Amino acid sequence: MNAAVIPRAQAIANARRALDRARARRDADRAAGRLAPEAELILRRLERQQAPAPAHRAAA
């Protein structure tokens, strides 16, 4: 097997670069209102799940 091997760090960098481009396209489409309503609902649900929970204040 004499095929060229991509170093692990380079493979990760390439994957991150592709993911960043895809996220940028998604964000641009979302800002322009071009996402399907179903996709918009899914994104909003994911954002709610990832948002930090509000801190509970102790009763004073």
N, CA, C and O atoms as a Maestro MAE file, in Angstrom:
{
 s_m_m2io_version
 :::
 2.0.0
}

f_m_ct {
 s_m_title
 :::
 protein
 m_atom[240] {
  # First column is atom index #
  i_m_mmod_type
  r_m_x_coord
  r_m_y_coord
  r_m_z_coord
  i_m_residue_number
  s_m_chain_name
  s_m_pdb_residue_name
  s_m_pdb_atom_name
  i_m_atomic_number
  :::
  1 25 0.846 -1.170 0.000 1 A "MET " " N  " 7
  2 3 0.000 0.000 0.000 1 A "MET " " CA " 6
  3 2 0.897 1.240 0.000 1 A "MET " " C  " 6
  4 15 1.460 1.597 1.035 1 A "MET " " O  " 8
  5 25 1.027 1.875 -1.115 2 A "ASN " " N  " 7
  6 3 1.913 3.025 -1.257 2 A "ASN " " CA " 6
  7 2 1.155 4.334 -1.425 2 A "ASN " " C  " 6
  8 15 1.731 5.325 -1.871 2 A "ASN " " O  " 8
  9 25 -0.097 4.353 -1.083 3 A "ALA " " N  " 7
  10 3 -0.891 5.571 -1.228 3 A "ALA " " CA " 6
  11 2 -0.438 6.609 -0.205 3 A "ALA " " C  " 6
  12 15 -0.002 6.273 0.897 3 A "ALA " " O  " 8
  13 25 -0.551 7.873 -0.596 4 A "ALA " " N  " 7
  14 3 -0.185 8.959 0.315 4 A "ALA " " CA " 6
  15 2 -1.167 8.994 1.483 4 A "ALA " " C  " 6
  16 15 -2.369 8.792 1.312 4 A "ALA " " O  " 8
  17 25 -0.631 9.252 2.658 5 A "VAL " " N  " 7
  18 3 -1.458 9.307 3.857 5 A "VAL " " CA " 6
  19 2 -1.522 10.756 4.326 5 A "VAL " " C  " 6
  20 15 -0.497 11.425 4.458 5 A "VAL " " O  " 8
  21 25 -2.731 11.228 4.574 6 A "ILE " " N  " 7
  22 3 -2.913 12.585 5.079 6 A "ILE " " CA " 6
  23 2 -2.688 12.555 6.587 6 A "ILE " " C  " 6
  24 15 -3.286 11.733 7.282 6 A "ILE " " O  " 8
  25 25 -1.841 13.432 7.100 7 A "PRO " " N  " 7
  26 3 -1.630 13.468 8.546 7 A "PRO " " CA " 6
  27 2 -2.939 13.784 9.279 7 A "PRO " " C  " 6
  28 15 -3.796 14.505 8.768 7 A "PRO " " O  " 8
  29 25 -3.069 13.234 10.473 8 A "ARG " " N  " 7
  30 3 -4.296 13.382 11.246 8 A "ARG " " CA " 6
  31 2 -4.651 14.856 11.460 8 A "ARG " " C  " 6
  32 15 -5.808 15.240 11.290 8 A "ARG " " O  " 8
  33 25 -3.685 15.673 11.826 9 A "ALA " " N  " 7
  34 3 -3.933 17.095 12.068 9 A "ALA " " CA " 6
  35 2 -4.463 17.783 10.818 9 A "ALA " " C  " 6
  36 15 -5.346 18.638 10.901 9 A "ALA " " O  " 8
  37 25 -3.925 17.411 9.659 10 A "GLN " " N  " 7
  38 3 -4.383 18.009 8.407 10 A "GLN " " CA " 6
  39 2 -5.804 17.564 8.091 10 A "GLN " " C  " 6
  40 15 -6.612 18.364 7.619 10 A "GLN " " O  " 8
  41 25 -6.117 16.305 8.344 11 A "ALA " " N  " 7
  42 3 -7.471 15.797 8.101 11 A "ALA " " CA " 6
  43 2 -8.478 16.521 8.993 11 A "ALA " " C  " 6
  44 15 -9.569 16.868 8.542 11 A "ALA " " O  " 8
  45 25 -8.120 16.747 10.239 12 A "ILE " " N  " 7
  46 3 -9.013 17.457 11.156 12 A "ILE " " CA " 6
  47 2 -9.194 18.903 10.706 12 A "ILE " " C  " 6
  48 15 -10.306 19.431 10.731 12 A "ILE " " O  " 8
  49 25 -8.106 19.539 10.298 13 A "ALA " " N  " 7
  50 3 -8.184 20.926 9.826 13 A "ALA " " CA " 6
  51 2 -9.073 21.023 8.587 13 A "ALA " " C  " 6
  52 15 -9.866 21.956 8.464 13 A "ALA " " O  " 8
  53 25 -8.946 20.070 7.677 14 A "ASN " " N  " 7
  54 3 -9.784 20.072 6.470 14 A "ASN " " CA " 6
  55 2 -11.252 19.896 6.820 14 A "ASN " " C  " 6
  56 15 -12.112 20.564 6.246 14 A "ASN " " O  " 8
  57 25 -11.544 19.001 7.757 15 A "ALA " " N  " 7
  58 3 -12.932 18.762 8.163 15 A "ALA " " CA " 6
  59 2 -13.515 19.998 8.837 15 A "ALA " " C  " 6
  60 15 -14.663 20.363 8.586 15 A "ALA " " O  " 8
  61 25 -12.727 20.638 9.690 16 A "ARG " " N  " 7
  62 3 -13.214 21.852 10.360 16 A "ARG " " CA " 6
  63 2 -13.470 22.970 9.370 16 A "ARG " " C  " 6
  64 15 -14.447 23.709 9.492 16 A "ARG " " O  " 8
  65 25 -12.588 23.093 8.386 17 A "ARG " " N  " 7
  66 3 -12.763 24.124 7.364 17 A "ARG " " CA " 6
  67 2 -14.047 23.895 6.581 17 A "ARG " " C  " 6
  68 15 -14.782 24.844 6.305 17 A "ARG " " O  " 8
  69 25 -14.325 22.645 6.222 18 A "ALA " " N  " 7
  70 3 -15.550 22.323 5.493 18 A "ALA " " CA " 6
  71 2 -16.778 22.582 6.355 18 A "ALA " " C  " 6
  72 15 -17.781 23.102 5.867 18 A "ALA " " O  " 8
  73 25 -16.704 22.223 7.633 19 A "LEU " " N  " 7
  74 3 -17.821 22.460 8.542 19 A "LEU " " CA " 6
  75 2 -18.074 23.954 8.724 19 A "LEU " " C  " 6
  76 15 -19.225 24.389 8.761 19 A "LEU " " O  " 8
  77 25 -17.010 24.736 8.836 20 A "ASP " " N  " 7
  78 3 -17.163 26.187 8.979 20 A "ASP " " CA " 6
  79 2 -17.830 26.793 7.744 20 A "ASP " " C  " 6
  80 15 -18.673 27.682 7.865 20 A "ASP " " O  " 8
  81 25 -17.453 26.314 6.560 21 A "ARG " " N  " 7
  82 3 -18.080 26.819 5.329 21 A "ARG " " CA " 6
  83 2 -19.565 26.462 5.292 21 A "ARG " " C  " 6
  84 15 -20.397 27.286 4.913 21 A "ARG " " O  " 8
  85 25 -19.893 25.237 5.685 22 A "ALA " " N  " 7
  86 3 -21.292 24.809 5.686 22 A "ALA " " CA " 6
  87 2 -22.101 25.627 6.687 22 A "ALA " " C  " 6
  88 15 -23.231 26.023 6.399 22 A "ALA " " O  " 8
  89 25 -21.527 25.880 7.861 23 A "ARG " " N  " 7
  90 3 -22.228 26.692 8.859 23 A "ARG " " CA " 6
  91 2 -22.428 28.109 8.372 23 A "ARG " " C  " 6
  92 15 -23.481 28.700 8.612 23 A "ARG " " O  " 8
  93 25 -21.441 28.665 7.694 24 A "ALA " " N  " 7
  94 3 -21.562 30.020 7.162 24 A "ALA " " CA " 6
  95 2 -22.670 30.097 6.117 24 A "ALA " " C  " 6
  96 15 -23.443 31.054 6.096 24 A "ALA " " O  " 8
  97 25 -22.745 29.078 5.242 25 A "ARG " " N  " 7
  98 3 -23.830 29.050 4.244 25 A "ARG " " CA " 6
  99 2 -25.188 28.946 4.924 25 A "ARG " " C  " 6
  100 15 -26.135 29.637 4.548 25 A "ARG " " O  " 8
  101 25 -25.278 28.064 5.944 26 A "ARG " " N  " 7
  102 3 -26.535 27.905 6.666 26 A "ARG " " CA " 6
  103 2 -26.934 29.209 7.332 26 A "ARG " " C  " 6
  104 15 -28.099 29.604 7.267 26 A "ARG " " O  " 8
  105 25 -25.987 29.886 7.973 27 A "ASP " " N  " 7
  106 3 -26.286 31.141 8.658 27 A "ASP " " CA " 6
  107 2 -26.714 32.226 7.671 27 A "ASP " " C  " 6
  108 15 -27.620 33.009 7.958 27 A "ASP " " O  " 8
  109 25 -26.062 32.271 6.509 28 A "ALA " " N  " 7
  110 3 -26.443 33.255 5.493 28 A "ALA " " CA " 6
  111 2 -27.844 32.972 4.966 28 A "ALA " " C  " 6
  112 15 -28.641 33.894 4.791 28 A "ALA " " O  " 8
  113 25 -28.146 31.705 4.713 29 A "ASP " " N  " 7
  114 3 -29.491 31.342 4.248 29 A "ASP " " CA " 6
  115 2 -30.534 31.662 5.306 29 A "ASP " " C  " 6
  116 15 -31.627 32.130 4.989 29 A "ASP " " O  " 8
  117 25 -30.194 31.408 6.555 30 A "ARG " " N  " 7
  118 3 -31.131 31.682 7.644 30 A "ARG " " CA " 6
  119 2 -31.384 33.181 7.765 30 A "ARG " " C  " 6
  120 15 -32.528 33.606 7.930 30 A "ARG " " O  " 8
  121 25 -30.328 33.982 7.686 31 A "ALA " " N  " 7
  122 3 -30.474 35.429 7.786 31 A "ALA " " CA " 6
  123 2 -31.305 35.989 6.634 31 A "ALA " " C  " 6
  124 15 -32.026 36.972 6.804 31 A "ALA " " O  " 8
  125 25 -31.203 35.368 5.470 32 A "ALA " " N  " 7
  126 3 -31.952 35.826 4.297 32 A "ALA " " CA " 6
  127 2 -33.357 35.242 4.244 32 A "ALA " " C  " 6
  128 15 -34.136 35.583 3.354 32 A "ALA " " O  " 8
  129 25 -33.690 34.360 5.196 33 A "GLY " " N  " 7
  130 3 -35.028 33.775 5.216 33 A "GLY " " CA " 6
  131 2 -35.234 32.683 4.189 33 A "GLY " " C  " 6
  132 15 -36.367 32.421 3.786 33 A "GLY " " O  " 8
  133 25 -34.159 32.040 3.756 34 A "ARG " " N  " 7
  134 3 -34.268 31.009 2.718 34 A "ARG " " CA " 6
  135 2 -34.367 29.586 3.270 34 A "ARG " " C  " 6
  136 15 -34.449 28.631 2.498 34 A "ARG " " O  " 8
  137 25 -34.359 29.433 4.602 35 A "LEU " " N  " 7
  138 3 -34.463 28.085 5.163 35 A "LEU " " CA " 6
  139 2 -35.915 27.642 5.173 35 A "LEU " " C  " 6
  140 15 -36.828 28.455 5.310 35 A "LEU " " O  " 8
  141 25 -36.110 26.353 5.027 36 A "ALA " " N  " 7
  142 3 -37.455 25.791 5.130 36 A "ALA " " CA " 6
  143 2 -37.950 25.985 6.564 36 A "ALA " " C  " 6
  144 15 -37.150 25.949 7.499 36 A "ALA " " O  " 8
  145 25 -39.239 26.188 6.749 37 A "PRO " " N  " 7
  146 3 -39.771 26.377 8.106 37 A "PRO " " CA " 6
  147 2 -39.422 25.217 9.048 37 A "PRO " " C  " 6
  148 15 -39.182 25.434 10.236 37 A "PRO " " O  " 8
  149 25 -39.396 24.000 8.525 38 A "GLU " " N  " 7
  150 3 -39.053 22.842 9.370 38 A "GLU " " CA " 6
  151 2 -37.621 22.948 9.862 38 A "GLU " " C  " 6
  152 15 -37.341 22.656 11.025 38 A "GLU " " O  " 8
  153 25 -36.721 23.361 8.996 39 A "ALA " " N  " 7
  154 3 -35.311 23.503 9.373 39 A "ALA " " CA " 6
  155 2 -35.144 24.619 10.401 39 A "ALA " " C  " 6
  156 15 -34.355 24.496 11.338 39 A "ALA " " O  " 8
  157 25 -35.882 25.695 10.224 40 A "GLU " " N  " 7
  158 3 -35.820 26.800 11.175 40 A "GLU " " CA " 6
  159 2 -36.282 26.347 12.559 40 A "GLU " " C  " 6
  160 15 -35.673 26.709 13.566 40 A "GLU " " O  " 8
  161 25 -37.343 25.564 12.612 41 A "LEU " " N  " 7
  162 3 -37.826 25.049 13.897 41 A "LEU " " CA " 6
  163 2 -36.790 24.150 14.558 41 A "LEU " " C  " 6
  164 15 -36.584 24.218 15.770 41 A "LEU " " O  " 8
  165 25 -36.144 23.314 13.767 42 A "ILE " " N  " 7
  166 3 -35.116 22.423 14.310 42 A "ILE " " CA " 6
  167 2 -33.957 23.241 14.876 42 A "ILE " " C  " 6
  168 15 -33.464 22.945 15.964 42 A "ILE " " O  " 8
  169 25 -33.521 24.264 14.148 43 A "LEU " " N  " 7
  170 3 -32.418 25.097 14.626 43 A "LEU " " CA " 6
  171 2 -32.785 25.815 15.919 43 A "LEU " " C  " 6
  172 15 -31.964 25.909 16.832 43 A "LEU " " O  " 8
  173 25 -34.011 26.321 16.003 44 A "ARG " " N  " 7
  174 3 -34.431 27.010 17.226 44 A "ARG " " CA " 6
  175 2 -34.468 26.044 18.406 44 A "ARG " " C  " 6
  176 15 -34.074 26.406 19.515 44 A "ARG " " O  " 8
  177 25 -34.938 24.815 18.175 45 A "ARG " " N  " 7
  178 3 -34.973 23.825 19.249 45 A "ARG " " CA " 6
  179 2 -33.552 23.500 19.717 45 A "ARG " " C  " 6
  180 15 -33.295 23.419 20.918 45 A "ARG " " O  " 8
  181 25 -32.643 23.316 18.776 46 A "LEU " " N  " 7
  182 3 -31.255 23.035 19.137 46 A "LEU " " CA " 6
  183 2 -30.629 24.192 19.912 46 A "LEU " " C  " 6
  184 15 -29.879 23.970 20.863 46 A "LEU " " O  " 8
  185 25 -30.933 25.413 19.511 47 A "GLU " " N  " 7
  186 3 -30.387 26.575 20.214 47 A "GLU " " CA " 6
  187 2 -30.914 26.644 21.643 47 A "GLU " " C  " 6
  188 15 -30.169 26.974 22.566 47 A "GLU " " O  " 8
  189 25 -32.196 26.332 21.828 48 A "ARG " " N  " 7
  190 3 -32.759 26.335 23.185 48 A "ARG " " CA " 6
  191 2 -32.091 25.270 24.045 48 A "ARG " " C  " 6
  192 15 -31.813 25.506 25.221 48 A "ARG " " O  " 8
  193 25 -31.832 24.097 23.465 49 A "GLN " " N  " 7
  194 3 -31.211 23.013 24.217 49 A "GLN " " CA " 6
  195 2 -29.770 23.353 24.604 49 A "GLN " " C  " 6
  196 15 -29.290 22.927 25.654 49 A "GLN " " O  " 8
  197 25 -29.094 24.106 23.769 50 A "GLN " " N  " 7
  198 3 -27.689 24.418 24.015 50 A "GLN " " CA " 6
  199 2 -27.501 25.679 24.861 50 A "GLN " " C  " 6
  200 15 -26.401 25.940 25.348 50 A "GLN " " O  " 8
  201 25 -28.566 26.458 25.037 51 A "ALA " " N  " 7
  202 3 -28.456 27.693 25.827 51 A "ALA " " CA " 6
  203 2 -28.235 27.317 27.289 51 A "ALA " " C  " 6
  204 15 -28.807 26.348 27.788 51 A "ALA " " O  " 8
  205 25 -27.404 28.093 27.960 52 A "PRO " " N  " 7
  206 3 -27.168 27.792 29.378 52 A "PRO " " CA " 6
  207 2 -28.449 28.004 30.183 52 A "PRO " " C  " 6
  208 15 -29.218 28.926 29.912 52 A "PRO " " O  " 8
  209 25 -28.666 27.152 31.159 53 A "ALA " " N  " 7
  210 3 -29.841 27.266 32.014 53 A "ALA " " CA " 6
  211 2 -29.707 28.505 32.885 53 A "ALA " " C  " 6
  212 15 -28.603 28.841 33.315 53 A "ALA " " O  " 8
  213 25 -30.811 29.188 33.150 54 A "PRO " " N  " 7
  214 3 -30.717 30.388 34.006 54 A "PRO " " CA " 6
  215 2 -30.277 29.978 35.416 54 A "PRO " " C  " 6
  216 15 -30.673 28.938 35.940 54 A "PRO " " O  " 8
  217 25 -29.454 30.828 35.995 55 A "ALA " " N  " 7
  218 3 -28.955 30.548 37.347 55 A "ALA " " CA " 6
  219 2 -30.078 30.766 38.339 55 A "ALA " " C  " 6
  220 15 -30.813 31.750 38.258 55 A "ALA " " O  " 8
  221 25 -30.205 29.840 39.276 56 A "HIS " " N  " 7
  222 3 -31.231 29.972 40.313 56 A "HIS " " CA " 6
  223 2 -30.681 30.843 41.431 56 A "HIS " " C  " 6
  224 15 -29.591 30.607 41.952 56 A "HIS " " O  " 8
  225 25 -31.455 31.846 41.780 57 A "ARG " " N  " 7
  226 3 -31.022 32.734 42.864 57 A "ARG " " CA " 6
  227 2 -31.581 32.215 44.174 57 A "ARG " " C  " 6
  228 15 -32.719 31.750 44.244 57 A "ARG " " O  " 8
  229 25 -30.774 32.300 45.194 58 A "ALA " " N  " 7
  230 3 -31.214 31.894 46.531 58 A "ALA " " CA " 6
  231 2 -32.186 32.942 47.063 58 A "ALA " " C  " 6
  232 15 -32.015 34.142 46.849 58 A "ALA " " O  " 8
  233 25 -33.209 32.456 47.760 59 A "ALA " " N  " 7
  234 3 -34.183 33.385 48.342 59 A "ALA " " CA " 6
  235 2 -33.488 34.218 49.420 59 A "ALA " " C  " 6
  236 15 -32.805 33.687 50.295 59 A "ALA " " O  " 8
  237 25 -33.678 35.524 49.334 60 A "ALA " " N  " 7
  238 3 -32.991 36.412 50.297 60 A "ALA " " CA " 6
  239 2 -33.851 36.676 51.500 60 A "ALA " " C  " 6
  240 15 -33.439 37.397 52.408 60 A "ALA " " O  " 8
  :::
 }
 m_bond[239] {
  # First column is bond index #
  i_m_from
  i_m_to
  i_m_order
  :::
  1 1 2 1
  2 2 3 1
  3 3 4 2
  4 3 5 1
  5 5 6 1
  6 6 7 1
  7 7 8 2
  8 7 9 1
  9 9 10 1
  10 10 11 1
  11 11 12 2
  12 11 13 1
  13 13 14 1
  14 14 15 1
  15 15 16 2
  16 15 17 1
  17 17 18 1
  18 18 19 1
  19 19 20 2
  20 19 21 1
  21 21 22 1
  22 22 23 1
  23 23 24 2
  24 23 25 1
  25 25 26 1
  26 26 27 1
  27 27 28 2
  28 27 29 1
  29 29 30 1
  30 30 31 1
  31 31 32 2
  32 31 33 1
  33 33 34 1
  34 34 35 1
  35 35 36 2
  36 35 37 1
  37 37 38 1
  38 38 39 1
  39 39 40 2
  40 39 41 1
  41 41 42 1
  42 42 43 1
  43 43 44 2
  44 43 45 1
  45 45 46 1
  46 46 47 1
  47 47 48 2
  48 47 49 1
  49 49 50 1
  50 50 51 1
  51 51 52 2
  52 51 53 1
  53 53 54 1
  54 54 55 1
  55 55 56 2
  56 55 57 1
  57 57 58 1
  58 58 59 1
  59 59 60 2
  60 59 61 1
  61 61 62 1
  62 62 63 1
  63 63 64 2
  64 63 65 1
  65 65 66 1
  66 66 67 1
  67 67 68 2
  68 67 69 1
  69 69 70 1
  70 70 71 1
  71 71 72 2
  72 71 73 1
  73 73 74 1
  74 74 75 1
  75 75 76 2
  76 75 77 1
  77 77 78 1
  78 78 79 1
  79 79 80 2
  80 79 81 1
  81 81 82 1
  82 82 83 1
  83 83 84 2
  84 83 85 1
  85 85 86 1
  86 86 87 1
  87 87 88 2
  88 87 89 1
  89 89 90 1
  90 90 91 1
  91 91 92 2
  92 91 93 1
  93 93 94 1
  94 94 95 1
  95 95 96 2
  96 95 97 1
  97 97 98 1
  98 98 99 1
  99 99 100 2
  100 99 101 1
  101 101 102 1
  102 102 103 1
  103 103 104 2
  104 103 105 1
  105 105 106 1
  106 106 107 1
  107 107 108 2
  108 107 109 1
  109 109 110 1
  110 110 111 1
  111 111 112 2
  112 111 113 1
  113 113 114 1
  114 114 115 1
  115 115 116 2
  116 115 117 1
  117 117 118 1
  118 118 119 1
  119 119 120 2
  120 119 121 1
  121 121 122 1
  122 122 123 1
  123 123 124 2
  124 123 125 1
  125 125 126 1
  126 126 127 1
  127 127 128 2
  128 127 129 1
  129 129 130 1
  130 130 131 1
  131 131 132 2
  132 131 133 1
  133 133 134 1
  134 134 135 1
  135 135 136 2
  136 135 137 1
  137 137 138 1
  138 138 139 1
  139 139 140 2
  140 139 141 1
  141 141 142 1
  142 142 143 1
  143 143 144 2
  144 143 145 1
  145 145 146 1
  146 146 147 1
  147 147 148 2
  148 147 149 1
  149 149 150 1
  150 150 151 1
  151 151 152 2
  152 151 153 1
  153 153 154 1
  154 154 155 1
  155 155 156 2
  156 155 157 1
  157 157 158 1
  158 158 159 1
  159 159 160 2
  160 159 161 1
  161 161 162 1
  162 162 163 1
  163 163 164 2
  164 163 165 1
  165 165 166 1
  166 166 167 1
  167 167 168 2
  168 167 169 1
  169 169 170 1
  170 170 171 1
  171 171 172 2
  172 171 173 1
  173 173 174 1
  174 174 175 1
  175 175 176 2
  176 175 177 1
  177 177 178 1
  178 178 179 1
  179 179 180 2
  180 179 181 1
  181 181 182 1
  182 182 183 1
  183 183 184 2
  184 183 185 1
  185 185 186 1
  186 186 187 1
  187 187 188 2
  188 187 189 1
  189 189 190 1
  190 190 191 1
  191 191 192 2
  192 191 193 1
  193 193 194 1
  194 194 195 1
  195 195 196 2
  196 195 197 1
  197 197 198 1
  198 198 199 1
  199 199 200 2
  200 199 201 1
  201 201 202 1
  202 202 203 1
  203 203 204 2
  204 203 205 1
  205 205 206 1
  206 206 207 1
  207 207 208 2
  208 207 209 1
  209 209 210 1
  210 210 211 1
  211 211 212 2
  212 211 213 1
  213 213 214 1
  214 214 215 1
  215 215 216 2
  216 215 217 1
  217 217 218 1
  218 218 219 1
  219 219 220 2
  220 219 221 1
  221 221 222 1
  222 222 223 1
  223 223 224 2
  224 223 225 1
  225 225 226 1
  226 226 227 1
  227 227 228 2
  228 227 229 1
  229 229 230 1
  230 230 231 1
  231 231 232 2
  232 231 233 1
  233 233 234 1
  234 234 235 1
  235 235 236 2
  236 235 237 1
  237 237 238 1
  238 238 239 1
  239 239 240 2
  :::
 }
}
